[in-house]
Amino acid sequence: MAVQVPPVLPLAPVERIIRNAGARRVSEDAGIELSKVLEEIGLEISREAITLAKHAGRTTVKEEDIRLAVSRTKK
């Protein structure tokens, strides 16, 4: 039996993102799924940003690391 971990991102803001994109109604499942996807993308960007900060000799991840990580992880 697999243990389900709740999403890190709160559901209300994620559903608001979907509504801001034009949806009139959003199912809870849709909000949960987008939350999972956004978390996966966020982790990927964060890992790349950490690598960039380490390469620069820093332990602090900066805005520039995040921005560069985003550009490097776009597919």
PyMOL Python script that loads the backbone (N, CA, C, O; Angstrom):
from pymol import cmd

cmd.read_pdbstr("""\
ATOM      1  N   MET A   1       0.846  -1.174   0.000  1.00  0.00           N
ATOM      2  CA  MET A   1       0.000   0.000   0.000  1.00  0.00           C
ATOM      3  C   MET A   1       0.897   1.245   0.000  1.00  0.00           C
ATOM      4  O   MET A   1       1.719   1.413   0.900  1.00  0.00           O
ATOM      5  N   ALA A   2       0.744   2.103  -0.988  1.00  0.00           N
ATOM      6  CA  ALA A   2       1.559   3.303  -1.107  1.00  0.00           C
ATOM      7  C   ALA A   2       1.036   4.394  -0.179  1.00  0.00           C
ATOM      8  O   ALA A   2      -0.170   4.615  -0.070  1.00  0.00           O
ATOM      9  N   VAL A   3       1.964   5.068   0.484  1.00  0.00           N
ATOM     10  CA  VAL A   3       1.607   6.173   1.365  1.00  0.00           C
ATOM     11  C   VAL A   3       1.526   7.446   0.525  1.00  0.00           C
ATOM     12  O   VAL A   3       2.460   7.774  -0.207  1.00  0.00           O
ATOM     13  N   GLN A   4       0.418   8.153   0.631  1.00  0.00           N
ATOM     14  CA  GLN A   4       0.263   9.386  -0.135  1.00  0.00           C
ATOM     15  C   GLN A   4       0.759  10.558   0.696  1.00  0.00           C
ATOM     16  O   GLN A   4       0.344  10.747   1.839  1.00  0.00           O
ATOM     17  N   VAL A   5       1.650  11.338   0.107  1.00  0.00           N
ATOM     18  CA  VAL A   5       2.191  12.516   0.761  1.00  0.00           C
ATOM     19  C   VAL A   5       1.388  13.722   0.277  1.00  0.00           C
ATOM     20  O   VAL A   5       1.212  13.908  -0.927  1.00  0.00           O
ATOM     21  N   PRO A   6       0.903  14.538   1.208  1.00  0.00           N
ATOM     22  CA  PRO A   6       0.133  15.706   0.760  1.00  0.00           C
ATOM     23  C   PRO A   6       1.030  16.686   0.008  1.00  0.00           C
ATOM     24  O   PRO A   6       2.224  16.778   0.296  1.00  0.00           O
ATOM     25  N   PRO A   7       0.470  17.414  -0.946  1.00  0.00           N
ATOM     26  CA  PRO A   7       1.266  18.367  -1.698  1.00  0.00           C
ATOM     27  C   PRO A   7       1.805  19.475  -0.799  1.00  0.00           C
ATOM     28  O   PRO A   7       1.179  19.837   0.198  1.00  0.00           O
ATOM     29  N   VAL A   8       2.953  20.000  -1.153  1.00  0.00           N
ATOM     30  CA  VAL A   8       3.575  21.078  -0.382  1.00  0.00           C
ATOM     31  C   VAL A   8       2.824  22.391  -0.604  1.00  0.00           C
ATOM     32  O   VAL A   8       2.638  23.171   0.330  1.00  0.00           O
ATOM     33  N   LEU A   9       2.397  22.627  -1.834  1.00  0.00           N
ATOM     34  CA  LEU A   9       1.714  23.877  -2.163  1.00  0.00           C
ATOM     35  C   LEU A   9       0.259  23.821  -1.704  1.00  0.00           C
ATOM     36  O   LEU A   9      -0.426  22.827  -1.943  1.00  0.00           O
ATOM     37  N   PRO A  10      -0.217  24.875  -1.049  1.00  0.00           N
ATOM     38  CA  PRO A  10      -1.624  24.904  -0.629  1.00  0.00           C
ATOM     39  C   PRO A  10      -2.549  24.856  -1.847  1.00  0.00           C
ATOM     40  O   PRO A  10      -2.245  25.426  -2.895  1.00  0.00           O
ATOM     41  N   LEU A  11      -3.660  24.180  -1.695  1.00  0.00           N
ATOM     42  CA  LEU A  11      -4.580  23.952  -2.802  1.00  0.00           C
ATOM     43  C   LEU A  11      -5.248  25.235  -3.300  1.00  0.00           C
ATOM     44  O   LEU A  11      -5.420  25.401  -4.508  1.00  0.00           O
ATOM     45  N   ALA A  12      -5.622  26.132  -2.409  1.00  0.00           N
ATOM     46  CA  ALA A  12      -6.346  27.350  -2.819  1.00  0.00           C
ATOM     47  C   ALA A  12      -5.547  28.204  -3.815  1.00  0.00           C
ATOM     48  O   ALA A  12      -6.103  28.602  -4.839  1.00  0.00           O
ATOM     49  N   PRO A  13      -4.271  28.498  -3.556  1.00  0.00           N
ATOM     50  CA  PRO A  13      -3.532  29.298  -4.547  1.00  0.00           C
ATOM     51  C   PRO A  13      -3.343  28.576  -5.877  1.00  0.00           C
ATOM     52  O   PRO A  13      -3.329  29.210  -6.932  1.00  0.00           O
ATOM     53  N   VAL A  14      -3.199  27.265  -5.830  1.00  0.00           N
ATOM     54  CA  VAL A  14      -3.036  26.499  -7.072  1.00  0.00           C
ATOM     55  C   VAL A  14      -4.332  26.560  -7.884  1.00  0.00           C
ATOM     56  O   VAL A  14      -4.296  26.743  -9.101  1.00  0.00           O
ATOM     57  N   GLU A  15      -5.455  26.408  -7.221  1.00  0.00           N
ATOM     58  CA  GLU A  15      -6.742  26.511  -7.916  1.00  0.00           C
ATOM     59  C   GLU A  15      -6.927  27.929  -8.458  1.00  0.00           C
ATOM     60  O   GLU A  15      -7.502  28.111  -9.532  1.00  0.00           O
ATOM     61  N   ARG A  16      -6.446  28.931  -7.726  1.00  0.00           N
ATOM     62  CA  ARG A  16      -6.538  30.318  -8.192  1.00  0.00           C
ATOM     63  C   ARG A  16      -5.736  30.508  -9.476  1.00  0.00           C
ATOM     64  O   ARG A  16      -6.160  31.244 -10.367  1.00  0.00           O
ATOM     65  N   ILE A  17      -4.593  29.857  -9.577  1.00  0.00           N
ATOM     66  CA  ILE A  17      -3.792  29.924 -10.807  1.00  0.00           C
ATOM     67  C   ILE A  17      -4.612  29.411 -11.987  1.00  0.00           C
ATOM     68  O   ILE A  17      -4.623  30.019 -13.057  1.00  0.00           O
ATOM     69  N   ILE A  18      -5.294  28.290 -11.784  1.00  0.00           N
ATOM     70  CA  ILE A  18      -6.107  27.709 -12.859  1.00  0.00           C
ATOM     71  C   ILE A  18      -7.245  28.658 -13.231  1.00  0.00           C
ATOM     72  O   ILE A  18      -7.533  28.855 -14.412  1.00  0.00           O
ATOM     73  N   ARG A  19      -7.892  29.248 -12.218  1.00  0.00           N
ATOM     74  CA  ARG A  19      -8.975  30.190 -12.499  1.00  0.00           C
ATOM     75  C   ARG A  19      -8.439  31.447 -13.195  1.00  0.00           C
ATOM     76  O   ARG A  19      -9.093  31.975 -14.094  1.00  0.00           O
ATOM     77  N   ASN A  20      -7.275  31.925 -12.797  1.00  0.00           N
ATOM     78  CA  ASN A  20      -6.675  33.090 -13.444  1.00  0.00           C
ATOM     79  C   ASN A  20      -6.343  32.811 -14.910  1.00  0.00           C
ATOM     80  O   ASN A  20      -6.263  33.729 -15.727  1.00  0.00           O
ATOM     81  N   ALA A  21      -6.152  31.538 -15.227  1.00  0.00           N
ATOM     82  CA  ALA A  21      -5.888  31.143 -16.612  1.00  0.00           C
ATOM     83  C   ALA A  21      -7.179  31.086 -17.429  1.00  0.00           C
ATOM     84  O   ALA A  21      -7.138  30.928 -18.649  1.00  0.00           O
ATOM     85  N   GLY A  22      -8.334  31.214 -16.749  1.00  0.00           N
ATOM     86  CA  GLY A  22      -9.590  31.278 -17.483  1.00  0.00           C
ATOM     87  C   GLY A  22     -10.638  30.255 -17.113  1.00  0.00           C
ATOM     88  O   GLY A  22     -11.748  30.306 -17.643  1.00  0.00           O
ATOM     89  N   ALA A  23     -10.328  29.321 -16.220  1.00  0.00           N
ATOM     90  CA  ALA A  23     -11.325  28.314 -15.843  1.00  0.00           C
ATOM     91  C   ALA A  23     -12.382  28.931 -14.931  1.00  0.00           C
ATOM     92  O   ALA A  23     -12.068  29.712 -14.034  1.00  0.00           O
ATOM     93  N   ARG A  24     -13.628  28.569 -15.176  1.00  0.00           N
ATOM     94  CA  ARG A  24     -14.706  29.054 -14.305  1.00  0.00           C
ATOM     95  C   ARG A  24     -14.805  28.204 -13.043  1.00  0.00           C
ATOM     96  O   ARG A  24     -15.073  28.707 -11.952  1.00  0.00           O
ATOM     97  N   ARG A  25     -14.582  26.909 -13.220  1.00  0.00           N
ATOM     98  CA  ARG A  25     -14.648  25.977 -12.087  1.00  0.00           C
ATOM     99  C   ARG A  25     -13.444  25.069 -12.135  1.00  0.00           C
ATOM    100  O   ARG A  25     -12.931  24.756 -13.210  1.00  0.00           O
ATOM    101  N   VAL A  26     -12.990  24.642 -10.960  1.00  0.00           N
ATOM    102  CA  VAL A  26     -11.800  23.791 -10.861  1.00  0.00           C
ATOM    103  C   VAL A  26     -12.105  22.651  -9.898  1.00  0.00           C
ATOM    104  O   VAL A  26     -12.509  22.885  -8.759  1.00  0.00           O
ATOM    105  N   SER A  27     -11.913  21.418 -10.356  1.00  0.00           N
ATOM    106  CA  SER A  27     -12.129  20.287  -9.460  1.00  0.00           C
ATOM    107  C   SER A  27     -10.951  20.189  -8.492  1.00  0.00           C
ATOM    108  O   SER A  27      -9.847  20.645  -8.787  1.00  0.00           O
ATOM    109  N   GLU A  28     -11.204  19.595  -7.352  1.00  0.00           N
ATOM    110  CA  GLU A  28     -10.139  19.413  -6.355  1.00  0.00           C
ATOM    111  C   GLU A  28      -9.008  18.564  -6.936  1.00  0.00           C
ATOM    112  O   GLU A  28      -7.832  18.835  -6.696  1.00  0.00           O
ATOM    113  N   ASP A  29      -9.379  17.528  -7.707  1.00  0.00           N
ATOM    114  CA  ASP A  29      -8.365  16.662  -8.322  1.00  0.00           C
ATOM    115  C   ASP A  29      -7.450  17.444  -9.261  1.00  0.00           C
ATOM    116  O   ASP A  29      -6.248  17.184  -9.315  1.00  0.00           O
ATOM    117  N   ALA A  30      -8.015  18.401 -10.001  1.00  0.00           N
ATOM    118  CA  ALA A  30      -7.208  19.214 -10.909  1.00  0.00           C
ATOM    119  C   ALA A  30      -6.221  20.066 -10.122  1.00  0.00           C
ATOM    120  O   ALA A  30      -5.056  20.183 -10.504  1.00  0.00           O
ATOM    121  N   GLY A  31      -6.674  20.651  -9.042  1.00  0.00           N
ATOM    122  CA  GLY A  31      -5.793  21.453  -8.194  1.00  0.00           C
ATOM    123  C   GLY A  31      -4.671  20.624  -7.593  1.00  0.00           C
ATOM    124  O   GLY A  31      -3.520  21.058  -7.549  1.00  0.00           O
ATOM    125  N   ILE A  32      -5.013  19.428  -7.131  1.00  0.00           N
ATOM    126  CA  ILE A  32      -4.006  18.533  -6.546  1.00  0.00           C
ATOM    127  C   ILE A  32      -2.984  18.124  -7.599  1.00  0.00           C
ATOM    128  O   ILE A  32      -1.784  18.106  -7.326  1.00  0.00           O
ATOM    129  N   GLU A  33      -3.450  17.796  -8.793  1.00  0.00           N
ATOM    130  CA  GLU A  33      -2.537  17.371  -9.859  1.00  0.00           C
ATOM    131  C   GLU A  33      -1.602  18.500 -10.266  1.00  0.00           C
ATOM    132  O   GLU A  33      -0.403  18.276 -10.433  1.00  0.00           O
ATOM    133  N   LEU A  34      -2.133  19.716 -10.430  1.00  0.00           N
ATOM    134  CA  LEU A  34      -1.265  20.839 -10.786  1.00  0.00           C
ATOM    135  C   LEU A  34      -0.269  21.109  -9.667  1.00  0.00           C
ATOM    136  O   LEU A  34       0.888  21.433  -9.934  1.00  0.00           O
ATOM    137  N   SER A  35      -0.699  20.982  -8.436  1.00  0.00           N
ATOM    138  CA  SER A  35       0.197  21.168  -7.298  1.00  0.00           C
ATOM    139  C   SER A  35       1.366  20.196  -7.356  1.00  0.00           C
ATOM    140  O   SER A  35       2.510  20.576  -7.106  1.00  0.00           O
ATOM    141  N   LYS A  36       1.077  18.938  -7.688  1.00  0.00           N
ATOM    142  CA  LYS A  36       2.141  17.924  -7.808  1.00  0.00           C
ATOM    143  C   LYS A  36       3.114  18.273  -8.934  1.00  0.00           C
ATOM    144  O   LYS A  36       4.330  18.165  -8.778  1.00  0.00           O
ATOM    145  N   VAL A  37       2.554  18.693 -10.071  1.00  0.00           N
ATOM    146  CA  VAL A  37       3.391  19.045 -11.228  1.00  0.00           C
ATOM    147  C   VAL A  37       4.268  20.251 -10.896  1.00  0.00           C
ATOM    148  O   VAL A  37       5.463  20.252 -11.192  1.00  0.00           O
ATOM    149  N   LEU A  38       3.675  21.279 -10.282  1.00  0.00           N
ATOM    150  CA  LEU A  38       4.447  22.468  -9.928  1.00  0.00           C
ATOM    151  C   LEU A  38       5.548  22.136  -8.920  1.00  0.00           C
ATOM    152  O   LEU A  38       6.644  22.692  -8.979  1.00  0.00           O
ATOM    153  N   GLU A  39       5.247  21.232  -8.003  1.00  0.00           N
ATOM    154  CA  GLU A  39       6.260  20.816  -7.028  1.00  0.00           C
ATOM    155  C   GLU A  39       7.419  20.104  -7.729  1.00  0.00           C
ATOM    156  O   GLU A  39       8.581  20.355  -7.410  1.00  0.00           O
ATOM    157  N   GLU A  40       7.117  19.229  -8.669  1.00  0.00           N
ATOM    158  CA  GLU A  40       8.175  18.533  -9.418  1.00  0.00           C
ATOM    159  C   GLU A  40       9.053  19.526 -10.172  1.00  0.00           C
ATOM    160  O   GLU A  40      10.279  19.422 -10.157  1.00  0.00           O
ATOM    161  N   ILE A  41       8.408  20.498 -10.836  1.00  0.00           N
ATOM    162  CA  ILE A  41       9.158  21.507 -11.581  1.00  0.00           C
ATOM    163  C   ILE A  41       9.992  22.348 -10.613  1.00  0.00           C
ATOM    164  O   ILE A  41      11.155  22.641 -10.890  1.00  0.00           O
ATOM    165  N   GLY A  42       9.411  22.728  -9.500  1.00  0.00           N
ATOM    166  CA  GLY A  42      10.123  23.519  -8.497  1.00  0.00           C
ATOM    167  C   GLY A  42      11.334  22.795  -7.940  1.00  0.00           C
ATOM    168  O   GLY A  42      12.378  23.410  -7.723  1.00  0.00           O
ATOM    169  N   LEU A  43      11.208  21.497  -7.705  1.00  0.00           N
ATOM    170  CA  LEU A  43      12.336  20.713  -7.213  1.00  0.00           C
ATOM    171  C   LEU A  43      13.446  20.638  -8.255  1.00  0.00           C
ATOM    172  O   LEU A  43      14.625  20.747  -7.917  1.00  0.00           O
ATOM    173  N   GLU A  44      13.076  20.454  -9.514  1.00  0.00           N
ATOM    174  CA  GLU A  44      14.059  20.389 -10.587  1.00  0.00           C
ATOM    175  C   GLU A  44      14.828  21.709 -10.697  1.00  0.00           C
ATOM    176  O   GLU A  44      16.054  21.710 -10.808  1.00  0.00           O
ATOM    177  N   ILE A  45      14.114  22.813 -10.666  1.00  0.00           N
ATOM    178  CA  ILE A  45      14.753  24.124 -10.739  1.00  0.00           C
ATOM    179  C   ILE A  45      15.621  24.356  -9.508  1.00  0.00           C
ATOM    180  O   ILE A  45      16.735  24.865  -9.625  1.00  0.00           O
ATOM    181  N   SER A  46      15.128  23.991  -8.339  1.00  0.00           N
ATOM    182  CA  SER A  46      15.879  24.184  -7.105  1.00  0.00           C
ATOM    183  C   SER A  46      17.177  23.388  -7.106  1.00  0.00           C
ATOM    184  O   SER A  46      18.218  23.898  -6.692  1.00  0.00           O
ATOM    185  N   ARG A  47      17.122  22.151  -7.566  1.00  0.00           N
ATOM    186  CA  ARG A  47      18.344  21.331  -7.618  1.00  0.00           C
ATOM    187  C   ARG A  47      19.381  21.967  -8.543  1.00  0.00           C
ATOM    188  O   ARG A  47      20.567  22.009  -8.217  1.00  0.00           O
ATOM    189  N   GLU A  48      18.928  22.462  -9.697  1.00  0.00           N
ATOM    190  CA  GLU A  48      19.837  23.119 -10.639  1.00  0.00           C
ATOM    191  C   GLU A  48      20.396  24.398 -10.028  1.00  0.00           C
ATOM    192  O   GLU A  48      21.581  24.689 -10.191  1.00  0.00           O
ATOM    193  N   ALA A  49      19.567  25.163  -9.329  1.00  0.00           N
ATOM    194  CA  ALA A  49      20.017  26.405  -8.691  1.00  0.00           C
ATOM    195  C   ALA A  49      21.048  26.121  -7.602  1.00  0.00           C
ATOM    196  O   ALA A  49      22.009  26.873  -7.444  1.00  0.00           O
ATOM    197  N   ILE A  50      20.855  25.062  -6.866  1.00  0.00           N
ATOM    198  CA  ILE A  50      21.826  24.676  -5.829  1.00  0.00           C
ATOM    199  C   ILE A  50      23.158  24.328  -6.470  1.00  0.00           C
ATOM    200  O   ILE A  50      24.211  24.722  -5.970  1.00  0.00           O
ATOM    201  N   THR A  51      23.117  23.596  -7.568  1.00  0.00           N
ATOM    202  CA  THR A  51      24.339  23.252  -8.301  1.00  0.00           C
ATOM    203  C   THR A  51      25.058  24.512  -8.763  1.00  0.00           C
ATOM    204  O   THR A  51      26.280  24.609  -8.653  1.00  0.00           O
ATOM    205  N   LEU A  52      24.304  25.471  -9.278  1.00  0.00           N
ATOM    206  CA  LEU A  52      24.889  26.728  -9.752  1.00  0.00           C
ATOM    207  C   LEU A  52      25.510  27.521  -8.599  1.00  0.00           C
ATOM    208  O   LEU A  52      26.597  28.080  -8.745  1.00  0.00           O
ATOM    209  N   ALA A  53      24.833  27.571  -7.469  1.00  0.00           N
ATOM    210  CA  ALA A  53      25.366  28.288  -6.304  1.00  0.00           C
ATOM    211  C   ALA A  53      26.658  27.627  -5.820  1.00  0.00           C
ATOM    212  O   ALA A  53      27.633  28.310  -5.507  1.00  0.00           O
ATOM    213  N   LYS A  54      26.658  26.304  -5.761  1.00  0.00           N
ATOM    214  CA  LYS A  54      27.872  25.585  -5.338  1.00  0.00           C
ATOM    215  C   LYS A  54      29.014  25.848  -6.306  1.00  0.00           C
ATOM    216  O   LYS A  54      30.152  26.047  -5.881  1.00  0.00           O
ATOM    217  N   HIS A  55      28.726  25.850  -7.590  1.00  0.00           N
ATOM    218  CA  HIS A  55      29.746  26.114  -8.604  1.00  0.00           C
ATOM    219  C   HIS A  55      30.349  27.509  -8.417  1.00  0.00           C
ATOM    220  O   HIS A  55      31.530  27.722  -8.690  1.00  0.00           O
ATOM    221  N   ALA A  56      29.528  28.459  -7.950  1.00  0.00           N
ATOM    222  CA  ALA A  56      29.992  29.827  -7.704  1.00  0.00           C
ATOM    223  C   ALA A  56      30.661  29.965  -6.342  1.00  0.00           C
ATOM    224  O   ALA A  56      31.075  31.060  -5.961  1.00  0.00           O
ATOM    225  N   GLY A  57      30.768  28.858  -5.605  1.00  0.00           N
ATOM    226  CA  GLY A  57      31.420  28.878  -4.295  1.00  0.00           C
ATOM    227  C   GLY A  57      30.540  29.413  -3.183  1.00  0.00           C
ATOM    228  O   GLY A  57      31.040  29.881  -2.160  1.00  0.00           O
ATOM    229  N   ARG A  58      29.231  29.347  -3.379  1.00  0.00           N
ATOM    230  CA  ARG A  58      28.295  29.850  -2.381  1.00  0.00           C
ATOM    231  C   ARG A  58      27.447  28.725  -1.819  1.00  0.00           C
ATOM    232  O   ARG A  58      27.232  27.702  -2.468  1.00  0.00           O
ATOM    233  N   THR A  59      26.967  28.934  -0.590  1.00  0.00           N
ATOM    234  CA  THR A  59      25.998  28.009  -0.013  1.00  0.00           C
ATOM    235  C   THR A  59      24.592  28.604  -0.076  1.00  0.00           C
ATOM    236  O   THR A  59      23.605  27.909   0.166  1.00  0.00           O
ATOM    237  N   THR A  60      24.508  29.897  -0.403  1.00  0.00           N
ATOM    238  CA  THR A  60      23.221  30.587  -0.507  1.00  0.00           C
ATOM    239  C   THR A  60      22.761  30.600  -1.954  1.00  0.00           C
ATOM    240  O   THR A  60      23.497  31.014  -2.850  1.00  0.00           O
ATOM    241  N   VAL A  61      21.535  30.144  -2.173  1.00  0.00           N
ATOM    242  CA  VAL A  61      20.932  30.203  -3.504  1.00  0.00           C
ATOM    243  C   VAL A  61      20.354  31.605  -3.673  1.00  0.00           C
ATOM    244  O   VAL A  61      19.586  32.078  -2.836  1.00  0.00           O
ATOM    245  N   LYS A  62      20.732  32.257  -4.761  1.00  0.00           N
ATOM    246  CA  LYS A  62      20.283  33.618  -5.027  1.00  0.00           C
ATOM    247  C   LYS A  62      19.281  33.637  -6.175  1.00  0.00           C
ATOM    248  O   LYS A  62      19.094  32.654  -6.891  1.00  0.00           O
ATOM    249  N   GLU A  63      18.645  34.797  -6.319  1.00  0.00           N
ATOM    250  CA  GLU A  63      17.668  34.992  -7.397  1.00  0.00           C
ATOM    251  C   GLU A  63      18.288  34.656  -8.747  1.00  0.00           C
ATOM    252  O   GLU A  63      17.656  34.006  -9.580  1.00  0.00           O
ATOM    253  N   GLU A  64      19.513  35.095  -8.961  1.00  0.00           N
ATOM    254  CA  GLU A  64      20.183  34.842 -10.251  1.00  0.00           C
ATOM    255  C   GLU A  64      20.356  33.340 -10.505  1.00  0.00           C
ATOM    256  O   GLU A  64      20.300  32.895 -11.652  1.00  0.00           O
ATOM    257  N   ASP A  65      20.564  32.562  -9.444  1.00  0.00           N
ATOM    258  CA  ASP A  65      20.681  31.104  -9.596  1.00  0.00           C
ATOM    259  C   ASP A  65      19.354  30.517 -10.071  1.00  0.00           C
ATOM    260  O   ASP A  65      19.314  29.658 -10.952  1.00  0.00           O
ATOM    261  N   ILE A  66      18.269  31.003  -9.465  1.00  0.00           N
ATOM    262  CA  ILE A  66      16.944  30.517  -9.852  1.00  0.00           C
ATOM    263  C   ILE A  66      16.658  30.879 -11.308  1.00  0.00           C
ATOM    264  O   ILE A  66      16.208  30.037 -12.084  1.00  0.00           O
ATOM    265  N   ARG A  67      16.919  32.123 -11.670  1.00  0.00           N
ATOM    266  CA  ARG A  67      16.650  32.567 -13.048  1.00  0.00           C
ATOM    267  C   ARG A  67      17.463  31.763 -14.059  1.00  0.00           C
ATOM    268  O   ARG A  67      16.938  31.341 -15.089  1.00  0.00           O
ATOM    269  N   LEU A  68      18.743  31.553 -13.764  1.00  0.00           N
ATOM    270  CA  LEU A  68      19.593  30.770 -14.673  1.00  0.00           C
ATOM    271  C   LEU A  68      19.130  29.321 -14.705  1.00  0.00           C
ATOM    272  O   LEU A  68      19.108  28.700 -15.767  1.00  0.00           O
ATOM    273  N   ALA A  69      18.761  28.778 -13.551  1.00  0.00           N
ATOM    274  CA  ALA A  69      18.274  27.399 -13.493  1.00  0.00           C
ATOM    275  C   ALA A  69      17.013  27.229 -14.328  1.00  0.00           C
ATOM    276  O   ALA A  69      16.851  26.212 -15.003  1.00  0.00           O
ATOM    277  N   VAL A  70      16.125  28.207 -14.291  1.00  0.00           N
ATOM    278  CA  VAL A  70      14.892  28.139 -15.090  1.00  0.00           C
ATOM    279  C   VAL A  70      15.242  28.079 -16.561  1.00  0.00           C
ATOM    280  O   VAL A  70      14.692  27.266 -17.304  1.00  0.00           O
ATOM    281  N   SER A  71      16.167  28.947 -16.989  1.00  0.00           N
ATOM    282  CA  SER A  71      16.525  28.963 -18.411  1.00  0.00           C
ATOM    283  C   SER A  71      17.230  27.677 -18.827  1.00  0.00           C
ATOM    284  O   SER A  71      17.115  27.247 -19.975  1.00  0.00           O
ATOM    285  N   ARG A  72      17.955  27.066 -17.903  1.00  0.00           N
ATOM    286  CA  ARG A  72      18.670  25.831 -18.224  1.00  0.00           C
ATOM    287  C   ARG A  72      17.776  24.595 -18.203  1.00  0.00           C
ATOM    288  O   ARG A  72      18.081  23.597 -18.856  1.00  0.00           O
ATOM    289  N   THR A  73      16.680  24.655 -17.459  1.00  0.00           N
ATOM    290  CA  THR A  73      15.817  23.473 -17.341  1.00  0.00           C
ATOM    291  C   THR A  73      14.624  23.509 -18.282  1.00  0.00           C
ATOM    292  O   THR A  73      13.884  22.530 -18.371  1.00  0.00           O
ATOM    293  N   LYS A  74      14.420  24.635 -18.994  1.00  0.00           N
ATOM    294  CA  LYS A  74      13.314  24.689 -19.963  1.00  0.00           C
ATOM    295  C   LYS A  74      13.537  23.662 -21.046  1.00  0.00           C
ATOM    296  O   LYS A  74      14.655  23.469 -21.521  1.00  0.00           O
ATOM    297  N   LYS A  75      12.457  23.003 -21.431  1.00  0.00           N
ATOM    298  CA  LYS A  75      12.566  21.942 -22.429  1.00  0.00           C
ATOM    299  C   LYS A  75      11.946  22.362 -23.717  1.00  0.00           C
ATOM    300  O   LYS A  75      11.942  21.595 -24.679  1.00  0.00           O
TER     301      LYS A  75
END
""", "prot")
cmd.dss("prot")
cmd.show_as("cartoon", "prot")
cmd.util.cbc("prot")
cmd.orient("prot")
